[in-house]
């Protein structure tokens, strides 16, 4: 079994952290809000049997830099991902995205399609449709008091537990692992900024460009998603826009399905990304 190592790379003046395992064609894993590369830890060993797996901490998250002055916009993340591939000397990657990492990765991937061999979507956003849950989250990031609670250690724990069908599957150690990067007030301010800095125009561009993707597509999602409750509609629309999509639905999983079925998700992704 491949060893998972902790690595750092300088991109666009920022120190970025990522987990790495295996060798072969590269697969890039992108997490969402408020997680990190930690989310992918159980999926990586299976994928690494035939691929070089890179689970990135996006700027603003995990052990990567969290500059308050950064825009955390679609164009910002596009520069980061292009720079990452350049620094790691990668011509292309297989791409798997989750939650906020979906819009970030899709915006970049659909504008740079020669750099994406295959695409996997897990409980994420791809269309400008706004649900009550998403609207409530964005509003909460602006309201004094509520926004402080949202990014507090208590609030992060609540968000993580809300995101799984069975909260007992989340250990205290795992929750602490997600909380740790946001113990400082400065880091929590950045976390709030990442939550409302992706312009709706970028989501509309994703929806417009998505049907043009020609490569293989894999959808894997938990149906009991209380964070993105319209996930079934989203994934059905992906299938309509990209008929080559193969779908797996976990009826008993929530938003953070990597925490509930990490090894199984890893095996599915390993099969998909194996060249």
N, C-alpha and C positions, 0 to 999 in steps of 0.2 A: 504494500500500500504506500502511495506517495506521501511524503511528509509535507504538511502545510507550514510554510514559513512566513514570517512577518517581514515585509520589505518596505522601503521608502524610495521615492523618486521625486526629483525637482521638475515641476512643470509650470511654466509661465510665472516663475518667481515664487511658487508655492511648494511647500513640502507635503507630498501626498503619501498616504499609507495604503498598502494593499496586502492581501493575503495571496500567496502563490503556491501552486502545487502542480506536479506533473510536467510532461513535455509533449510536444507535438503541436498541431494547429491550435492557435490561441482561442480561448473562450473568455469573454469579459462579462462579469456579473455585476449588475448595478442595483443597489438597495434603494429604499425610499425613506420616508419621514416616519419616525425619528430614529431609524436604525443605522446600521453600518455593515461592513463586511462580515461582522459576526453573524448576521442573518443567514449567510450561505455556508456556515461551517460544516453542517451535516450533509450538504449536497456535494461539496467539493471532492471528497475521496473517490466517488464513483466516476465523476466527470474526468478526473485526473488520470484515470487508467489509460486514456488514449489522447488526452488533450493537455495543453498548458492552461491551467485555470487561473484567472486573475480576478479576485473579488476586491474591487476598489472601495475605499472610503471616499465618497465625493467630498469636495471642499465644503466645509461647514459641518461635517459629520465625523464621527469616529475619531481616529488619531490623526486625521489630516488637518491642515491649517484651517483656521476659521476667521479670516480677516473681516471685520465689520464693514470695511470700505468696499468690499467686493459687491458686485451687483446681484450675483446668483441668478442671473437671467439665462434665457435659452442660449444666447450668443456666448455668454461667459462659459457655460458648461460645454458648448461646442468647441471653444478654444482649448479647454482643458482636455477633452477627450482626443482631439486631434494631436495635441501635444503629448499626451500619454502614449499614443501609438508610435509617435516619432521617437520619443525617448526610449521606449522598449524595443524599438526597431521591428515593429509589426506592420505588415502591409494590410492585413485584414484580420477580423475576428468573427467568431460566432458571438452573438449578443443575447443575453438574457436579462430582462428588466422586471422590476417589481415596484408597485406604489409610485412615489414621486420619481423614482428612477426610470419609470416608463416614459413619461413625457420628455425627460432629459435625454434618455437614450434614443427614443424614436425621432426626436427633432434632429439630433446629430446623425443618426443612422440613415434617415430618409433623405437628408441633404448630402450625405457622403456614402451613397449606396455601394460604391466599389470597395468600401472598407468593411462591409458587413456581408458575410457569407450566408449566415442563417440567423433567424430571429425567433426568440422564445419570449412569450408574454405570460406573466404571472400576476394575478390580481392587481391591475393597474388601470390607468386612464389612457384613453387614446382619442377621445372625441370631446367637443366643447359642451356637451350636455352637462348641466350642473344639477346635482342632487341636493336634497336638503342637508344631508350629512356633510358634503363637501362645502356647501355654502356656510353652514354653521361653523365649520372649522376655520375657514378663512376669516369670517367675521370675528371669531374669538381671538385670532392673532393680533387684532387691532385694539381690543377693548382692555383698558388698564384694569389690573386686578385679575380679570379672567385670563389674559394672556400670560400673566405671571404664574397663575395656577396651572395653565396648560403645559408649561415647560418646566415646572417644578419636579422634583424627584417623585412626589406623589402623583402628579399629573402624567408623567411619562409611564409610570407603572400602570396607571389606570388605562392609558391608551393601549399599551401592550396587551393587557388582559382583555380589553374590549375586542382586540384583533384576533383572538383565538376562540374557537368554539368551546374548548375545554381549558379554562385557565390553569388547571392543575398541571398541564403540560409545560407550563413556564416555571422553571425553578427560580428561587430567589437569586441564585448566582447569575443566571441568565439575565434577569431584570437588572441587576447591578451592573452587568457588562454593558447594557444599553444606556444606563443612566450616567455612568462614569464620565463620558466625554462632556457632559453638560452640568458639571458641579459648579462651575464659575458663572457669575452673572453675565460676563462678556460672551461666553459660549452660548448661553441661553438666549441672549439678544440676537445672535447670529441664527440660531435655530428658528426663531420667530421670523426672521427676514427670509430664510429659505422657504418658509411656508406660504409667503405671498408675493414672491418676486418673479414667478413665471407668468408672463403676460398672456392673456387669453388668445391673442393673435397667434402665438406659437402653437397653441393647441389646435386652432383652426388650420394652421399650415400642416400639422401632422395629419389631421383628418383628410385634408385634400391630397396629400402625397402618398398616404398609406396604400391605396390600391395599386400604386406603381411598383411596389416591391416585388421582385421576381423570384427571390430565393425561397428555400423551404421555411415554413413557419410552424411553430409549435405553441399551443396554448395549454397551460396547466393552471387550474384555479380552484380555490376553495369556495364552495357555493354559499356557505354561512358567513358571509362577509358583512359585518355591521359597520365597517368603515367606508367601504364602497358598495353600498347595498344594491346598486344596479349592475354589478359585475356580470351577471348572466346576459343582460342586454348588450353590454360592451363586447363580450366575447362572441356573442352571436353575430354582431355587426362586423367584427373582425373576420369571421368566417365568410360572411357575404362579400366583404371587400377583397379578401384574399382566399379564394376557393381552395388553394393548396394547403390550407391550415389543417393540422391534426390536433384534436382537442381531447384533453383528459379533465374530467370534473370530479373533484373530491367532495362528495355530498356532506361529509361530516367535518369539514375543515373550515376555518375562518380566513381572515385576511392574511395573517402571517402563516401560511401553510407550510413554509420551510421549518417553522418551529414545531408543527404538529406531525408532519410526514416528511421530514427532511431527507431521510435515506431513500424513501420511495421517489420523491421528487428528483433526487440526485440520479437515481437509476434511469428515470425517464429522460432527463436532460442528457445523461451520458449516451444513451442510445441515439438521441437526436443529433448530438454534436459529433458523434464518431464519424470520421471521414473514411 
